């Protein structure tokens, strides 16, 4: 019986070992797909990270190119709009200068009209007061000059008639002197 008991114990140990070995093997077979799946997930994550890095580099490069292109387009647009704005400003400036010139001319014309009206009114008032105009004074001066010439002509003594001398006699007198 001892042999049988020992045999039973040995057999029991073997069964226990087999039973213990079976769950480990069965757990290994069950866990293997999970471990493989976890490893694949890990690798997918690493791949995604690597892809993101590569793509971000491309995106950054594309972003830099896009930025440079936008700056270039901005410079072109600025030049274009500056030219358009300068042309518009020049047109407006010319228009304003033209209008100012027209207003200035009209103001000068109105000032001249006002000056003429004022001169006419002053002349009329002076005429009513009996003050002679410059034209009246000029006419009067001319008349006085004419009369003065006539008076001078009348007051000159008349020269007595002298004998007329011939040219020869005049030459002799001149030589004698």
N, CA, C and O of each residue as an XYZ file, in Angstrom:
708
protein
N       0.776     -1.161      0.000
C       0.000      0.000      0.000
C       0.836      1.250      0.000
O       0.463      2.283     -0.556
N       1.905      1.135      0.599
C       2.816      2.262      0.630
C       3.199      2.579     -0.796
O       3.321      3.738     -1.191
N       3.384      1.518     -1.556
C       3.755      1.743     -2.927
C       2.603      2.384     -3.658
O       2.786      3.294     -4.467
N       1.472      1.922     -3.378
C       0.306      2.474     -4.033
C       0.092      3.892     -3.592
O      -0.265      4.744     -4.405
N       0.299      4.165     -2.332
C       0.119      5.515     -1.827
C       1.169      6.406     -2.423
O       0.878      7.546     -2.787
N       2.349      5.933     -2.530
C       3.422      6.718     -3.113
C       3.112      6.916     -4.583
O       3.295      8.001     -5.137
N       2.643      5.857     -5.197
C       2.312      5.966     -6.598
C       1.185      6.965     -6.792
O       1.176      7.745     -7.745
N       0.282      6.924     -5.911
C      -0.851      7.832     -5.998
C      -0.373      9.246     -5.792
O      -0.817     10.173     -6.469
N       0.546      9.407     -4.843
C       1.069     10.743     -4.578
C       1.824     11.241     -5.797
O       1.670     12.392     -6.205
N       2.635     10.376     -6.371
C       3.426     10.754     -7.543
C       2.451     11.081     -8.670
O       2.632     12.073     -9.376
N       1.460     10.289     -8.838
C       0.478     10.498     -9.891
C      -0.298     11.788     -9.634
O      -0.624     12.557    -10.540
N      -0.562     11.969     -8.394
C      -1.301     13.161     -8.036
C      -0.451     14.378     -8.360
O      -0.958     15.369     -8.885
N       0.831     14.310     -8.051
C       1.732     15.416     -8.328
C       1.799     15.658     -9.832
O       1.827     16.801    -10.289
N       1.824     14.570    -10.591
C       1.886     14.713    -12.040
C       0.613     15.362    -12.562
O       0.663     16.222    -13.442
N      -0.484     14.966    -12.040
C      -1.768     15.521    -12.464
C      -1.820     16.999    -12.096
O      -2.281     17.839    -12.869
N      -1.328     17.290    -10.884
C      -1.325     18.679    -10.444
C      -0.403     19.476    -11.356
O      -0.739     20.586    -11.769
N       0.765     18.908    -11.672
C       1.698     19.603    -12.548
C       1.082     19.781    -13.927
O       1.195     20.847    -14.532
N       0.429     18.732    -14.422
C      -0.195     18.830    -15.732
C      -1.323     19.844    -15.685
O      -1.515     20.629    -16.614
N      -2.056     19.814    -14.600
C      -3.161     20.756    -14.463
C      -2.611     22.167    -14.365
O      -3.156     23.108    -14.942
N      -1.533     22.291    -13.631
C      -0.923     23.612    -13.520
C      -0.309     24.015    -14.852
O      -0.366     25.188    -15.222
N       0.259     23.098    -15.559
C       0.882     23.395    -16.845
C      -0.170     23.741    -17.875
O       0.060     24.611    -18.715
N      -1.290     23.103    -17.837
C      -2.360     23.362    -18.793
C      -2.886     24.784    -18.681
O      -3.041     25.446    -19.707
N      -3.172     25.289    -17.472
C      -3.659     26.657    -17.419
C      -2.604     27.633    -17.921
O      -2.955     28.605    -18.590
N      -1.354     27.419    -17.633
C      -0.308     28.328    -18.090
C      -0.238     28.281    -19.603
O      -0.105     29.313    -20.259
N      -0.327     27.102    -20.144
C      -0.289     26.972    -21.593
C      -1.547     27.556    -22.191
O      -1.480     28.230    -23.219
N      -2.678     27.322    -21.589
C      -3.928     27.849    -22.116
C      -3.977     29.360    -21.937
O      -4.507     30.068    -22.793
N      -3.429     29.859    -20.835
C      -3.356     31.303    -20.624
C      -2.409     31.895    -21.661
O      -2.694     32.961    -22.209
N      -1.319     31.248    -21.937
C      -0.352     31.708    -22.937
C      -0.995     31.777    -24.306
O      -0.781     32.732    -25.052
N      -1.791     30.757    -24.641
C      -2.464     30.755    -25.934
C      -3.535     31.841    -25.992
O      -3.745     32.450    -27.040
N      -4.203     32.082    -24.889
C      -5.240     33.122    -24.841
C      -4.578     34.502    -24.827
O      -5.046     35.418    -25.503
N      -3.510     34.653    -24.075
C      -2.841     35.944    -23.932
C      -2.055     36.309    -25.180
O      -1.833     37.489    -25.452
N      -1.638     35.320    -25.929
C      -0.816     35.590    -27.115
C      -1.513     36.530    -28.091
O      -0.876     37.485    -28.536
N      -2.771     36.328    -28.451
C      -3.418     37.279    -29.353
C      -3.551     38.674    -28.723
O      -3.458     39.689    -29.414
N      -3.770     38.706    -27.398
C      -3.893     39.989    -26.708
C      -2.553     40.712    -26.748
O      -2.483     41.910    -27.022
N      -1.475     39.951    -26.465
C      -0.140     40.545    -26.496
C       0.189     40.991    -27.917
O       0.726     42.078    -28.131
N      -0.141     40.138    -28.883
C       0.105     40.514    -30.279
C      -0.701     41.759    -30.652
O      -0.199     42.662    -31.321
N      -1.932     41.789    -30.217
C      -2.789     42.937    -30.502
C      -2.237     44.194    -29.828
O      -2.202     45.263    -30.439
N      -1.809     44.068    -28.576
C      -1.237     45.201    -27.851
C       0.026     45.687    -28.555
O       0.265     46.888    -28.681
N       0.838     44.715    -29.015
C       2.071     45.076    -29.722
C       1.724     45.796    -31.029
O       2.369     46.782    -31.385
N       0.720     45.310    -31.734
C       0.315     45.954    -32.979
C      -0.211     47.368    -32.714
O       0.054     48.297    -33.477
N      -0.959     47.509    -31.619
C      -1.465     48.838    -31.246
C      -0.291     49.763    -30.951
O      -0.268     50.916    -31.382
N       0.691     49.237    -30.206
C       1.891     50.015    -29.893
C       2.608     50.428    -31.173
O       2.999     51.585    -31.333
N       2.776     49.476    -32.078
C       3.459     49.761    -33.342
C       2.655     50.763    -34.180
O       3.226     51.640    -34.829
N       1.330     50.621    -34.158
C       0.481     51.576    -34.879
C       0.654     52.982    -34.294
O       0.713     53.964    -35.035
N       0.734     53.072    -32.978
C       0.959     54.363    -32.319
C       2.292     54.963    -32.723
O       2.391     56.154    -33.018
N       3.340     54.100    -32.733
C       4.656     54.579    -33.165
C       4.613     55.040    -34.626
O       5.191     56.067    -34.982
N       3.924     54.267    -35.457
C       3.786     54.642    -36.866
C       3.047     55.966    -37.015
O       3.433     56.817    -37.816
N       1.977     56.133    -36.233
C       1.209     57.378    -36.283
C       2.078     58.556    -35.851
O       2.030     59.632    -36.448
N       2.867     58.337    -34.810
C       3.762     59.385    -34.331
C       4.774     59.759    -35.407
O       5.010     60.938    -35.672
N       5.367     58.741    -36.023
C       6.352     58.974    -37.085
C       5.699     59.685    -38.271
O       6.256     60.635    -38.821
N       4.518     59.214    -38.655
C       3.783     59.828    -39.763
C       3.465     61.293    -39.446
O       3.618     62.173    -40.294
N       3.023     61.534    -38.214
C       2.693     62.899    -37.802
C       3.929     63.789    -37.872
O       3.849     64.938    -38.309
N       5.070     63.258    -37.441
C       6.305     64.040    -37.526
C       6.641     64.362    -38.977
O       6.950     65.507    -39.309
N       6.579     63.354    -39.835
C       6.885     63.571    -41.254
C       5.910     64.564    -41.878
O       6.309     65.490    -42.584
N       4.637     64.355    -41.604
C       3.618     65.240    -42.164
C       3.750     66.656    -41.603
O       3.569     67.634    -42.328
N       4.064     66.762    -40.314
C       4.214     68.102    -39.741
C       5.397     68.810    -40.383
O       5.350     70.019    -40.609
N       6.451     68.067    -40.675
C       7.592     68.655    -41.388
C       7.165     69.141    -42.757
O       7.519     70.242    -43.180
N       6.388     68.294    -43.454
C       5.894     68.697    -44.772
C       4.960     69.901    -44.646
O       5.027     70.847    -45.432
N       4.090     69.841    -43.637
C       3.135     70.931    -43.430
C       3.880     72.218    -43.089
O       3.540     73.292    -43.585
N       4.900     72.099    -42.237
C       5.689     73.283    -41.892
C       6.376     73.825    -43.135
O       6.403     75.035    -43.363
N       6.937     72.914    -43.945
C       7.597     73.333    -45.182
C       6.588     73.982    -46.124
O       6.855     75.027    -46.718
N       5.420     73.344    -46.251
C       4.375     73.916    -47.101
C       3.891     75.247    -46.527
O       3.609     76.194    -47.262
N       3.803     75.295    -45.198
C       3.390     76.536    -44.542
C       4.377     77.654    -44.814
O       3.980     78.789    -45.078
N       5.672     77.335    -44.749
C       6.694     78.347    -45.043
C       6.597     78.808    -46.494
O       6.675     80.002    -46.785
N       6.426     77.835    -47.409
C       6.290     78.192    -48.822
C       5.047     79.053    -49.034
O       5.077     80.054    -49.749
N       3.951     78.636    -48.391
C       2.706     79.390    -48.506
C       2.885     80.801    -47.945
O       2.420     81.775    -48.538
N       3.560     80.903    -46.803
C       3.805     82.208    -46.197
C       4.619     83.091    -47.129
O       4.289     84.260    -47.328
N       5.686     82.535    -47.704
C       6.521     83.297    -48.637
C       5.709     83.731    -49.860
O       5.861     84.849    -50.351
N       4.853     82.840    -50.342
C       4.017     83.176    -51.493
C       3.038     84.297    -51.127
O       2.807     85.215    -51.914
N       2.470     84.207    -49.924
C       1.540     85.246    -49.480
C       2.251     86.592    -49.336
O       1.696     87.631    -49.693
N       3.475     86.571    -48.814
C       4.246     87.814    -48.698
C       4.504     88.393    -50.085
O       4.354     89.596    -50.299
N       4.892     87.531    -51.026
C       5.156     87.978    -52.398
C       3.900     88.591    -53.010
O       3.959     89.659    -53.620
N       2.781     87.922    -52.848
C       1.515     88.445    -53.375
C       1.147     89.758    -52.684
O       0.623     90.676    -53.315
N       1.428     89.837    -51.378
C       1.153     91.067    -50.640
C       1.958     92.234    -51.171
O       1.446     93.347    -51.295
N       3.228     91.980    -51.488
C       4.089     93.033    -52.048
C       3.530     93.496    -53.389
O       3.448     94.695    -53.655
N       3.144     92.536    -54.235
C       2.581     92.896    -55.543
C       1.306     93.720    -55.370
O       1.116     94.743    -56.028
N       0.442     93.254    -54.473
C      -0.825     93.947    -54.252
C      -0.587     95.342    -53.677
O      -1.274     96.296    -54.043
N       0.386     95.454    -52.777
C       0.694     96.763    -52.204
C       1.145     97.731    -53.290
O       0.700     98.879    -53.321
N       2.028     97.279    -54.184
C       2.489     98.133    -55.279
C       1.312     98.555    -56.150
O       1.170     99.720    -56.519
N       0.477     97.574    -56.465
C      -0.670     97.844    -57.335
C      -1.622     98.844    -56.675
O      -2.038     99.820    -57.299
N      -1.962     98.594    -55.414
C      -2.896     99.483    -54.730
C      -2.270    100.844    -54.478
O      -2.961    101.862    -54.503
N      -0.953    100.869    -54.234
C      -0.286    102.155    -54.042
C      -0.381    102.977    -55.324
O      -0.674    104.172    -55.277
N      -0.132    102.336    -56.472
C      -0.236    103.046    -57.755
C      -1.655    103.539    -57.984
O      -1.866    104.673    -58.412
N      -2.625    102.682    -57.696
C      -4.027    103.074    -57.863
C      -4.356    104.224    -56.921
O      -5.013    105.189    -57.310
N      -3.892    104.112    -55.671
C      -4.171    105.163    -54.692
C      -3.497    106.471    -55.096
O      -4.102    107.539    -54.997
N      -2.241    106.389    -55.552
C      -1.548    107.606    -55.976
C      -2.246    108.245    -57.168
O      -2.368    109.468    -57.237
N      -2.701    107.428    -58.100
C      -3.432    107.951    -59.254
C      -4.723    108.624    -58.794
O      -5.069    109.711    -59.256
N      -5.429    107.960    -57.879
C      -6.675    108.535    -57.370
C      -6.399    109.841    -56.633
O      -7.135    110.814    -56.792
N      -5.344    109.862    -55.829
C      -4.999    111.082    -55.098
C      -4.635    112.198    -56.077
O      -5.044    113.345    -55.897
N      -3.866    111.858    -57.111
C      -3.499    112.864    -58.115
C      -4.740    113.402    -58.824
O      -4.863    114.605    -59.053
N      -5.657    112.497    -59.169
C      -6.895    112.933    -59.821
C      -7.695    113.854    -58.909
O      -8.198    114.891    -59.341
N      -7.805    113.463    -57.649
C      -8.548    114.283    -56.688
C      -7.850    115.627    -56.507
O      -8.497    116.674    -56.457
N      -6.525    115.584    -56.410
C      -5.748    116.819    -56.246
C      -5.968    117.747    -57.437
O      -6.188    118.946    -57.265
N      -5.907    117.180    -58.656
C      -6.136    117.989    -59.854
C      -7.541    118.582    -59.850
O      -7.735    119.749    -60.189
N      -8.518    117.763    -59.461
C      -9.896    118.247    -59.400
C     -10.055    119.369    -58.393
O     -10.720    120.370    -58.659
N      -9.435    119.192    -57.227
C      -9.527    120.220    -56.188
C      -8.835    121.498    -56.654
O      -9.360    122.597    -56.477
N      -7.638    121.344    -57.258
C      -6.925    122.524    -57.750
C      -7.739    123.242    -58.820
O      -7.765    124.472    -58.865
N      -8.398    122.481    -59.672
C      -9.234    123.070    -60.715
C     -10.388    123.847    -60.089
O     -10.677    124.977    -60.483
N     -11.041    123.228    -59.113
C     -12.168    123.899    -58.460
C     -11.697    125.126    -57.697
O     -12.357    126.165    -57.706
N     -10.541    124.998    -57.031
C     -10.003    126.151    -56.301
C      -9.679    127.270    -57.280
O      -9.946    128.438    -56.999
N      -9.102    126.919    -58.431
C      -8.808    127.928    -59.452
C     -10.076    128.613    -59.930
O     -10.110    129.833    -60.092
N     -11.121    127.820    -60.154
C     -12.391    128.395    -60.608
C     -12.981    129.309    -59.538
O     -13.477    130.394    -59.841
N     -12.924    128.865    -58.298
C     -13.459    129.680    -57.202
C     -12.628    130.951    -57.051
O     -13.172    132.033    -56.828
N     -11.297    130.814    -57.174
C     -10.419    131.984    -57.071
C     -10.747    132.983    -58.181
O     -10.844    134.184    -57.929
N     -10.917    132.486    -59.414
C     -11.234    133.367    -60.546
C     -12.562    134.065    -60.304
O     -12.702    135.264    -60.545
N     -13.536    133.297    -59.823
C     -14.841    133.884    -59.560
C     -14.735    134.935    -58.450
O     -15.380    135.982    -58.513
N     -13.917    134.645    -57.436
C     -13.744    135.613    -56.350
C     -13.079    136.886    -56.868
O     -13.479    137.991    -56.501
N     -12.060    136.730    -57.725
C     -11.383    137.904    -58.302
C     -12.363    138.692    -59.162
O     -12.412    139.919    -59.089
N     -13.146    137.982    -59.978
C     -14.136    138.665    -60.818
C     -15.139    139.420    -59.956
O     -15.473    140.571    -60.235
N     -15.615    138.756    -58.906
C     -16.574    139.408    -58.011
C     -15.930    140.604    -57.315
O     -16.574    141.635    -57.123
N     -14.670    140.466    -56.941
C     -13.964    141.571    -56.291
C     -13.824    142.751    -57.256
O     -14.006    143.909    -56.881
N     -13.490    142.419    -58.521
C     -13.382    143.480    -59.533
C     -14.727    144.175    -59.737
O     -14.785    145.401    -59.842
N     -15.795    143.401    -59.794
C     -17.131    143.990    -59.949
C     -17.455    144.887    -58.755
O     -17.974    145.992    -58.911
N     -17.141    144.393    -57.575
C     -17.405    145.166    -56.363
C     -16.583    146.453    -56.369
O     -17.074    147.513    -55.979
N     -15.337    146.355    -56.810
C     -14.469    147.532    -56.889
C     -15.035    148.551    -57.882
O     -15.047    149.752    -57.611
N     -15.504    148.060    -59.035
C     -16.096    148.961    -60.041
C     -17.352    149.633    -59.502
O     -17.567    150.829    -59.698
N     -18.171    148.851    -58.827
C     -19.399    149.416    -58.243
C     -19.032    150.489    -57.226
O     -19.633    151.562    -57.200
N     -18.043    150.193    -56.391
C     -17.613    151.159    -55.380
C     -17.079    152.430    -56.034
O     -17.427    153.537    -55.624
N     -16.222    152.268    -57.062
C     -15.665    153.434    -57.762
C     -16.766    154.264    -58.407
O     -16.738    155.493    -58.344
N     -17.738    153.594    -59.027
C     -18.850    154.320    -59.655
C     -19.632    155.115    -58.618
O     -19.986    156.271    -58.850
N     -19.896    154.503    -57.496
C     -20.667    155.194    -56.454
C     -19.888    156.375    -55.876
O     -20.446    157.445    -55.634
N     -18.580    156.161    -55.659
C     -17.758    157.259    -55.136
C     -17.719    158.397    -56.153
O     -17.835    159.566    -55.786
N     -17.553    158.051    -57.441
C     -17.517    159.081    -58.489
C     -18.841    159.833    -58.544
O     -18.859    161.053    -58.706
N     -19.937    159.115    -58.410
C     -21.254    159.748    -58.438
C     -21.412    160.710    -57.262
O     -21.904    161.827    -57.425
N     -20.988    160.266    -56.075
C     -21.097    161.125    -54.889
C     -20.203    162.351    -55.045
O     -20.612    163.468    -54.726
N     -18.959    162.135    -55.546
C     -18.050    163.266    -55.757
C     -18.613    164.224    -56.806
O     -18.477    165.442    -56.686
N     -19.248    163.659    -57.835
C     -19.880    164.494    -58.863
C     -21.005    165.317    -58.273
O     -21.176    166.483    -58.628
N     -21.779    164.718    -57.371
C     -22.874    165.441    -56.732
C     -22.341    166.542    -55.823
O     -22.987    167.572    -55.628
N     -21.145    166.309    -55.268
C     -20.540    167.322    -54.404
C     -19.804    168.386    -55.212
O     -19.362    169.393    -54.658
N     -19.670    168.166    -56.531
C     -19.017    169.136    -57.391
C     -17.515    168.935    -57.489
O     -16.818    169.817    -57.991
N     -17.009    167.839    -57.039
C     -15.579    167.561    -57.132
C     -15.308    167.016    -58.524
O     -15.944    166.052    -58.950
N     -14.356    167.634    -59.246
C     -14.091    167.171    -60.612
C     -13.378    165.812    -60.611
O     -12.664    165.453    -59.675
N     -13.603    165.087    -61.691
C     -12.951    163.784    -61.849
C     -11.580    163.990    -62.468
O     -11.241    165.095    -62.891
N     -10.797    162.927    -62.519
C      -9.464    163.000    -63.131
C      -9.592    163.364    -64.599
O      -8.760    164.100    -65.128
N     -10.603    162.869    -65.252
C     -10.829    163.184    -66.665
C     -11.133    164.669    -66.833
O     -10.636    165.320    -67.752
N     -11.963    165.196    -65.922
C     -12.285    166.627    -65.971
C     -11.027    167.467    -65.775
O     -10.827    168.471    -66.458
N     -10.189    167.049    -64.843
C      -8.952    167.789    -64.566
C      -8.029    167.731    -65.775
O      -7.413    168.739    -66.119
N      -7.917    166.574    -66.428
C      -7.069    166.438    -67.623
C      -7.571    167.328    -68.757
O      -6.779    168.003    -69.415
N      -8.881    167.331    -68.988
C      -9.452    168.186    -70.041
C      -9.173    169.656    -69.737
O      -8.822    170.444    -70.615
N      -9.343    169.986    -68.469
C      -9.110    171.367    -68.060
C      -7.642    171.748    -68.242
O      -7.331    172.860    -68.669
N      -6.749    170.825    -67.919
C      -5.307    171.084    -68.091
C      -4.978    171.293    -69.561
O      -4.208    172.191    -69.903
N      -5.550    170.479    -70.427
C      -5.314    170.635    -71.869
C      -5.814    171.997    -72.346
O      -5.147    172.678    -73.125
N      -6.970    172.373    -71.879
C      -7.558    173.652    -72.293
C      -6.704    174.817    -71.806
O      -6.476    175.786    -72.530
N      -6.229    174.700    -70.544
C      -5.371    175.755    -69.986
C      -4.095    175.858    -70.803
O      -3.629    176.962    -71.084
N      -3.526    174.726    -71.186
C      -2.293    174.725    -71.987
C      -2.532    175.394    -73.338
O      -1.720    176.194    -73.804
N      -3.661    175.051    -73.956
C      -3.989    175.657    -75.249
C      -4.124    177.171    -75.109
O      -3.583    177.928    -75.915
N      -4.840    177.597    -74.093
C      -5.026    179.031    -73.861
C      -3.701    179.718    -73.547
O      -3.447    180.840    -73.986
N      -2.876    179.037    -72.794
C      -1.567    179.589    -72.443
C      -0.719    179.792    -73.693
O      -0.024    180.799    -73.824
N      -0.780    178.837    -74.601
C      -0.038    178.961    -75.864
C      -0.556    180.148    -76.678
O       0.223    180.889    -77.277
N      -1.857    180.315    -76.693
C      -2.444    181.425    -77.445
C      -2.024    182.762    -76.838
O      -1.691    183.701    -77.561
N      -2.043    182.843    -75.513
C      -1.664    184.087    -74.837
C      -0.203    184.396    -75.125
O       0.146    185.544    -75.400
N       0.633    183.404    -75.067
C       2.058    183.602    -75.347
C       2.240    184.092    -76.778
O       3.042    184.990    -77.034
N       1.515    183.516    -77.685
C       1.628    183.921    -79.089
C       1.165    185.362    -79.267
O       1.728    186.079    -80.094
N       0.190    185.796    -78.544
C      -0.336    187.146    -78.681
C       0.585    188.179    -78.040
O       0.669    189.313    -78.511
N       1.255    187.806    -77.000
C       2.078    188.774    -76.277
C       3.475    188.925    -76.853
O       4.180    189.842    -76.433
N       3.907    188.134    -77.740
C       5.234    188.265    -78.356
C       5.218    189.500    -79.236
O       4.273    189.724    -79.992
N       6.310    190.331    -79.128
C       6.342    191.485    -80.023
C       6.597    191.020    -81.442
O       7.346    190.074    -81.686
N       5.979    191.685    -82.338
C       6.148    191.306    -83.730
C       7.502    191.807    -84.176
O       7.893    192.930    -83.857
N       8.176    191.025    -84.869
C       9.502    191.415    -85.358
C       9.328    192.371    -86.530
O       8.444    192.200    -87.369
N      10.213    193.407    -86.571
C      10.163    194.345    -87.677
C      10.748    193.675    -88.887
O      11.616    192.807    -88.794
N      10.272    194.082    -89.978
C      10.754    193.450    -91.186
C      12.148    193.924    -91.468
O      12.372    195.132    -91.544
N      13.048    193.077    -91.619
C      14.436    193.367    -91.921
C      14.642    193.139    -93.390
O      13.890    192.442    -94.072
N      15.697    193.762    -93.835
C      16.050    193.526    -95.222
C      16.557    192.121    -95.310
O      17.226    191.575    -94.433
N      16.206    191.614    -96.373
C      16.698    190.263    -96.571
C      18.095    190.363    -97.119
O      18.394    191.129    -98.035
N      18.907    189.581    -96.539
C      20.279    189.565    -97.012
C      20.473    188.360    -97.874
O      19.815    187.332    -97.718
N      21.370    188.510    -98.765
C      21.635    187.388    -99.643
C      22.608    186.462    -98.959
O      23.164    186.768    -97.905
N      22.786    185.387    -99.552
C      23.670    184.385    -98.974
C      25.099    184.870    -98.976
O      25.851    184.566    -98.050
N      25.491    185.607    -99.976
C      26.862    186.082   -100.068
C      27.132    187.069    -98.958
O      28.198    187.021    -98.345
N      26.222    187.941    -98.684
C      26.421    188.951    -97.657
C      26.492    188.293    -96.298
O      27.279    188.714    -95.449
N      25.710    187.297    -96.080
C      25.721    186.591    -94.797
C      27.027    185.871    -94.612
O      27.526    185.772    -93.491
N      27.593    185.363    -95.688
C      28.859    184.648    -95.596
C      29.977    185.621    -95.291
O      30.888    185.288    -94.534
N      29.932    186.845    -95.873
C      30.960    187.844    -95.621
C      30.919    188.281    -94.178
O      31.972    188.449    -93.563
N      29.734    188.474    -93.613
C      29.588    188.896    -92.225
C      30.153    187.842    -91.307
O      30.811    188.166    -90.318
N      29.916    186.636    -91.604
C      30.391    185.542    -90.766
C      31.889    185.444    -90.840
O      32.531    185.092    -89.850
N      32.477    185.751    -92.005
C      33.919    185.665    -92.157
C      34.578    186.815    -91.427
O      35.686    186.666    -90.912
N      33.919    187.958    -91.373
C      34.488    189.116    -90.717
C      34.541    188.914    -89.209
O      35.411    189.485    -88.550
N      33.761    188.228    -88.721
C      33.709    188.059    -87.273
C      34.775    187.179    -86.857
O      34.916    186.899    -85.666
